[in-house]
Amino acid sequence: ITIHMDPVCTDDERLINIKKIINDIFNEQELSWSIHDLRMTGGESNINIIFDMVVPYEAKPEEIKTVTGLVKDAIKEADPIYSVVIQIDRDFVNRK
């Protein structure tokens, strides 16, 4: 048995707000996508918002690009100091 744990903060108000922004976009676009390993690094002049976005295996590159753009724009709108780094994970488990 292997247990993998990432040191991710779960009670930071900024991260809670960012997760809500992302989930609102998924809901507006009627997507069943998800994120994990949401974290924040940086300092006073720049804060990196880093997370993995799980997309269906069948998702088209254009759709991923569009949604990624929406997410990045919405997070940047919340605070211009944020730089968004998204790693795309394909969901192979629920492959149709």
C-alpha positions in Angstrom: 0.0 0.0 0.0 1.3 3.4 -0.9 -0.1 6.7 0.5 0.7 9.9 -1.3 0.1 13.1 0.5 0.8 16.6 -0.8 1.4 19.5 1.7 -1.5 21.5 0.5 -3.2 24.1 2.7 -6.9 23.6 3.0 -8.0 26.6 5.1 -6.5 29.6 3.3 -9.3 32.0 2.4 -7.6 33.0 -0.9 -7.3 29.4 -2.0 -10.9 28.7 -1.0 -12.0 31.7 -3.1 -9.9 30.5 -6.1 -11.3 27.0 -5.9 -14.8 28.6 -5.9 -13.9 30.6 -9.0 -12.7 27.5 -10.8 -15.8 25.4 -9.8 -18.1 28.2 -10.9 -16.6 28.2 -14.3 -16.9 24.4 -14.6 -20.6 24.7 -13.5 -21.3 27.5 -16.0 -19.7 25.5 -18.8 -21.6 22.4 -17.6 -18.4 20.4 -17.2 -17.7 17.6 -14.8 -14.0 18.5 -14.6 -12.1 18.8 -11.4 -8.9 20.1 -9.9 -6.5 18.8 -7.3 -3.3 19.9 -5.6 -4.3 23.6 -5.5 -1.4 25.5 -4.0 0.1 29.0 -3.8 3.7 30.0 -4.0 5.5 33.3 -4.3 5.8 36.6 -2.5 4.8 40.2 -2.5 4.9 41.1 -6.2 3.9 37.7 -7.7 1.9 34.8 -6.4 1.8 31.5 -8.4 -1.5 29.6 -8.3 -0.7 26.1 -9.2 -3.0 23.1 -9.7 -3.8 20.1 -11.7 -7.0 20.1 -13.8 -8.5 16.7 -14.5 -10.2 16.6 -17.9 -12.1 13.7 -19.6 -10.0 11.6 -21.9 -12.2 12.6 -24.8 -11.9 16.4 -24.2 -10.7 18.1 -27.4 -7.6 20.3 -27.2 -9.6 23.4 -28.3 -12.1 22.9 -25.4 -9.2 22.5 -22.9 -7.6 25.6 -24.2 -10.9 27.6 -24.0 -11.6 26.5 -20.4 -8.0 27.0 -19.3 -8.2 30.5 -20.7 -11.4 31.2 -18.8 -10.0 29.9 -15.6 -6.7 31.9 -15.9 -8.6 35.1 -16.8 -11.0 34.8 -13.9 -8.2 34.1 -11.4 -6.2 37.0 -12.7 -9.3 39.2 -12.4 -9.6 38.3 -8.8 -6.1 39.6 -8.2 -3.6 40.8 -10.9 -0.7 39.6 -8.7 -1.7 36.0 -9.5 0.1 33.9 -12.1 -1.7 30.7 -13.0 0.1 27.5 -13.7 -2.2 24.6 -14.8 -1.1 21.0 -15.3 -3.6 19.0 -17.4 -4.4 15.5 -16.2 -6.4 13.2 -18.6 -9.0 11.1 -16.8 -8.1 7.6 -18.1 -10.1 5.8 -15.4 -13.6 7.0 -16.5 -12.7 6.7 -20.2 -15.7 6.0 -22.4 
